[in-house]
């Protein structure tokens, strides 16, 4: 038997590709994403960090360096975060004027009302007096045929109408507003995903974030100081210092 001679290039054994290069690329991508996202992660952690009483007191002291009304109202709202409040939107029979539901209960509007009361402005009386004269100008959403001093001021749409009539109302573009348009002490109103309206007060951020616009609000867990200015759809921004009331227009 004759040997058959192979003519052509010598066959080579298949070379197994190293997987190390692929893993190295994946590792580099992961490291790059981690570095790029670090500022966002740090900001998210900072937003969720617990706000301590000393931080509240420090920010209140910083606000009090400027005695403008907005700063004083923002300071009053921040002081509300010291209070343990159980969310309660029940109807209560309360005194008039300066009436209040139990001190350990409240909603978002009670936070606004109590913050104004700290500056000797009684929204219960002011809203009631205006509704006595202009009842049909207020939202007719609750089937009432006359004002009710027990509850009218605790309803967000009524506060919106009062602030729009006697304070300054910012114009909204595309149902939103830039944070630089907000001032400390502004009352802000949102529409929540399920349709209800919700109110809070614009305040500074904590620590070295004082020049940011945060809010104090009660959305179910008592007064909270949070970085949630644009968390929900903004439907109103109001600036009211108590200077104008129905009495000024009926004398």
N, C-alpha and C positions, 0 to 999 in steps of 0.2 A: 504494500500500500504506500502510495506516495504522499508526502506531506504537502498540504495546500498552503502556499505562501500568501499571507495577508498583505495586501498592498493598500496603503493609505495611512493616515495619522494614527498613532498609537492610542487605543482607547484609554480614557482616564476615568478613575473612580469618581462617582458624584461626591462633591464637597458639601458637607452639611453647613448650612448658613448659621452664623452665630446669631442668637436671639438677644444678645446683650445690647446691641445698638438700638433695637426697638424699644426695649425697656428704658434705656437711657433717654430716648426722645420723650417717652411718656412722662418720665420723672421730671424732665426739664419743663414740659408743658404744665404739669401740676404745680411746680414751684413758681412758674411765671404767673399762673392764675392766682395763686395764693398771695403773691406780692402785690399784684394789681388790685385784688379785692380787699386787701388789708384795711385801707381807709374806710370802706363801707362796713366791714365787720366791726371795726373799732367804734364807728358811729352808732351802729345798731346796739352794741353792748352798752355804750354810754347812754343811749336813749332808754334802755331798760334798767339801768342801774338805779337802785333805790335812792330816792331823794330824802336826805336826812333833815332833821329839825335844824341843826346848825346851818345847813345850806339854805334852808328857807329863811332863817333869821338873817343870814348874811345878805341875801338878795333883797329882803325887805329893807334892811339898813341902806343898801345901795340905792334903792328906789327913793327912799326918804331924803336923799341928798338933793333931789329936785322935788319941790313941793307942788308940782302941777297936779291937777285933778286926776289925770290918767294914771300917774305914778301912784297916787294915794289909793285909787281904786284897785290897781293891780296888787299893791301891797296888802290891801284888805282881803283880796281873793287868795293870795298866797297864805295868809294867816289862817284861812279856812281849812287848809290842808292839815293843820294840827288837830282838827276835830274828827272824832269817830262818828260817822253818820251812816245810818242804815237807810238805804234807798226806799222811799215810800211815797207813792203818788196818790194816796187815798185822800178823799175829801174830809176836811176837818172844819168844825165850827170854831172860829177864832175871834178874838177881840178886834176892835177897830177904833182908832188907827193903831199902827205899830203891832198888829196882831201877828202871831207866828204859830206854826205847828210845833209839836214837841221838839226840843233842841237837838235831840239825838236822831232825828229823822229828817228826810228831805230829798229833793230832786235837783235837777240842773237849775231850774228857776229859783229854787230856794237858796242855792248858792249865790246867784246873782242878787237876789233880794237882800240877803244877809250881808253881802259885801257892800251894797249901797247903804244899808242901815248903819254900818260901821262909820259912814261919813254923814250920818244924820239925814239921809234921804230915804223917805218911806215910799217905796213903789206901790205898796198896797193902797195907800191913800191917794197917791197921784193918779194911778190907773183908774181907781174907783171914781174919783171926781170927774175925770174926763169921760168915762163911760156913762156917768149919770147925764151928762149933757149931750154926748155924741154916741149913744149906744149903737146905732145902726151903722156907724163908720167902722166898728170893730168886727172881726170875723164872726159870722153866725154859724158856729160849728157844733154847738152843744145843746141846741134846742131851748135855750133860755129866752125869756121875753123881757128881762130886766137885768141890771147889773147885780153881781153877787160879790161882795167884798171878801167873802171867805176863800174864793177860788180864782177870780178873774186874773189877778196879778201873777198867779202861779202857772199860767198857761202861756207857752212860748209864743203862739201867734198874737196874743194880746200884747205881750211885751214888745214884739216887733212893731205892731201898729203904733203903740205909744211912743217908742223911740224914734220911729220914722216921722211922727207928727211934731215932736218937740226937741229932737236932737238932730244930729247929722247922720245921713245914711250914705254909705259908699255905694257907688255904682259898680255892678258886677259885670264882668265880661266873660261870656261862655260859662256862666254860673260858677266862676272861680275868681279869686283875687290874689294878687301878688303879696307876699309876706311883707314887702317894704311899704305897702299901703296901710298896714295895720299899725296902730299905736298901742302902747301899753294902756290898759284900762278900757279898750274897746270891747263891746259885747258882740260876740260872733255867734251866728246861728247856722247850723248845718241841717241838711236833710239826710237822715240815716237810710241805709239800704232798704229797710222794711217800710219806709215812708214817713215815719214820725220825725218831728223837728226836735232839735237839741241845741242847748245854748251853753256858752262858756265865756270866760273873760281872758283877753290876751295879756300875757305876762312875759317877763324875760326868761331866758333859759338859766340853768344853774351854773355856778362856778365861772370858768373862763368862757362860757357860752352865753353870757348875759345879754349880748347884743342880738341873739337869735329871738325869734318870736315863738314862744310856747303858749300853752293854755292851762288854765285851771278849770276843771269841769267835774260834774258828777254824772257818770253814765251808768252807774249801778254799784260802784264800789266805794262810794263816798267821794269827797273832794280829792281830786288827783291832779298833780302837776306833771304834764306830759308834753312831749314833742309831737303833737297831733293836729297842728293848725290846719293842714290840708288833708287830713285823714279821710274826711267825709266831704260830700258836696256842700259847698258854702252857698247859702241862700240869703244871707244878710250880715251886714257889718255896721254897727251903730256906735256913735259917740255921744253920750248924754251926761251932762255935768250937773243936772238938777236946776239949772238956771231958768228954763222955760217950763211952765205948767199951764194947765187950763185956766188958772186964776189970772194969768197975764193977758188972756184973750177975752175974758168975760167981764172985766171991770168996766 
